[in-house]
Each structure stands twice: as C-alpha cells, then as structure tokens.
Amino acid sequence: AINAVNTPGDNDASPSLFKITQPGSYYLTGNITGVVGRHGIEIVASGVTIDLCGFDFAGVPAMGLVDGITVTVNGLTNIAVVNGSVRNWGDEGVDLGLFGAVGCHVEKVLASGNAGLGISLSTNSVVESCTVTDNVGNGISVGHGSTVRGCTAHLNDGTGIAGIGSATIADCSAYNNATGFNVGLGSTVIGCSARDNTADGFVVSSASVVSNCSAYSNGTDGIRAASTSVTISGCTSSFNVGDGIEVPGNCHIINNICDGNGVGAGTGMGIKATGTDSRIEGNSLMRNDIGLDVQLSGNFIVRNTAAGNGTVNYQIIANNKVGFIVSAPNSLAINGSTGGAGVGSTDPWANFSY
C-alpha cells in the first residue's frame, strides 16, 4: 500500500508526499489530497506498477510546479499507472516523460484540471482508455514508438493528443482543444475524430498516414500535412473554417470526403495542394468555397468528383497531369430497372463535376 510507512516521501530537491524506491506493485487504499510544494508520488525505480484502485488523487490550490505522479531520475523503464483520477496538480498530472522513462503504460486514468500536461510519456510507451480534460498543456503527449489507443481529449489548452515521431494514434477523440491531434515523423493516425478544436483538427508530419478519420467544425483546417510524403485516405473533413485537407508536395490524398469547408470568413478549399508530385484521386468535394485548389505543377489528379462548390469546382494551375474534367449529364426520371444518362465519359481517369 502507498502510505507514510511503506512509501514515505522526502524533502530533497524533488520533495514528495510519497516516494517509491523499489520495484514492485503499489496501490492506493483511499483518496489522496496533495500538499503545497510536493509531488504526489515520486518514482525512482524501474519495474513499478501503481494501481490507483479507482481513487481520487487530487492537488490543492497554489501548490506550485509539482506533479501528481512523476519520475525524477534518468534511465528508468517499465512503469505503469492505472485505474484512477489524477487532477488539479500544479504541473503535470502523470509525468513519466520528463526524465525519459522507457516502455511505460498508463491505462484507465482520468487526468483533469492540471496546470501542465494531463499525461506525459516518453519513448515506446502506451496510453489507453484514458480521458484528459481541461489541462493547461496538452492532454496526452507521447514519445517515439508509442501508442495511444481509445482515449478522449477535451477542453485542453494545448493539443488534445500529441505524438513526437513514429507514434500510433488509434480510435481516439479530440474535442474543443486548441489543436485536436499533432503527430511527428512516421506516425499513423487511424479511426480518430477531431471536432470543434480552436485550430486544426489534425496536423501530421512527413511519412505519416491518416486514415478513416473525421474532422468536423475545427477553427482552421480539418486535416493539415505540415510536411511532405503524407498519405490521407478514407477520411471525412467537413464544415471546418479553413480547408478540409491541406497538403504540400509528395502526398497521396485518396478517397476522402470534403464537404462544406470554408465556413465563416475567408476561403476554404475541399482539398488544397500547395506543392508538387502529389496524387489526388477518388475524392468527393462538395459545398466547399472551392472544391480542389492545386497551386503548383507536377501533380497527378484523377477520378475526383465535385459538386456545389461556391466559387469553382476545380482550380488547377497549368502543367499538372489531370484526367478530363467532365460535366456529368442529368438523367430523366427513373422508375424501373433501366435508365440513366451515363456520366459523360467512359475514361477511367476522368474527374467529374455535377
């Protein structure tokens, strides 16, 4: 049990209410209230599991830059924190990242109202089934090779869920944060939703993949590739203030739906491509200010459909490789097993307006 007898704190350079100095399994036996100027639980050993047992681990007002649960030495590995509430601490709620603890796991933790990050982990770590709300920094931040799965981030002043390089983010939701998701080089984001974030829904870096995600009503772009060589596929980006999807060069933007982007002031594109050598294929572009806006040459653009965009359906600079853009004819009324008017072309690479 975590208590003053088994895990007494100290008053060293990192003063703490409780301190874990040996590997093993530790657990709470009741709610804990923090003390001004002290971390809640300080960890200085590898191979530690802390089970909060569903209890509340709460800070107090004006307690200073101290964490709820923290690592304070370098070189630790294999630390887990599970099953409880960590809230209202003067800095991070759960901080296993500052000193680079490797291979950590945080699961079923509610981190809210902390003055720094909600949950922070370093490399090769896992965060799953956690909820982070109303933290001053990012909700969840993980390092290289980490996975965040089944988590919800809401009302955080920073990014809801952030991954630094080669992170995998799956089945997560980010709502009403500054930015929804922000991931580094070589990351994968799959099956996630970003809604009503103040800035972008998703920001991704080079060699990353975003698939089967939803971006709705975000304050700038729905999905933005911050650098080249990004794949965005099977996503829906709708009613964002800026563009539905924005990419630089060398990207694949395939089989996405971009609907109603450009709400409010300014001009929002369904898809905006600002570089060269991208493949833009099979996307459905509807009711945006402009459907597809391609600003440099050398891109490959085929099999897209566009309808009802405010200014134009397609705005493409010269010297791109573009399948014929065809205005599909309307059919007569159909009541039976035959009919239709075709779509105006049998070219398998054609783009369509309708």
Secondary structure as UniProt FT lines:
FT   TURN            4..6
FT   STRAND          8..10
FT   STRAND          16..20
FT   STRAND          24..27
FT   STRAND          32..33
FT   TURN            36..37
FT   STRAND          39..43
FT   STRAND          48..51
FT   TURN            53..54
FT   STRAND          56..58
FT   TURN            61..62
FT   STRAND          69..71
FT   STRAND          79..87
FT   STRAND          94..95
FT   TURN            97..100
FT   STRAND          105..112
FT   STRAND          119..120
FT   STRAND          126..128
FT   STRAND          131..133
FT   STRAND          140..142
FT   TURN            144..145
FT   STRAND          147..149
FT   STRAND          152..154
FT   STRAND          159..163
FT   STRAND          168..170
FT   STRAND          173..175
FT   STRAND          179..183
FT   TURN            185..186
FT   STRAND          188..190
FT   STRAND          193..195
FT   STRAND          202..204
FT   TURN            206..207
FT   STRAND          209..211
FT   STRAND          214..216
FT   STRAND          223..225
FT   STRAND          231..233
FT   STRAND          236..238
FT   STRAND          245..247
FT   STRAND          252..254
FT   STRAND          257..259
FT   STRAND          269..273
FT   STRAND          279..281
FT   STRAND          284..286
FT   STRAND          290..294
FT   STRAND          300..302
FT   STRAND          305..307
FT   STRAND          312..316
FT   STRAND          321..322
FT   STRAND          325..327
FT   TURN            348..349
FT   STRAND          351..353
//
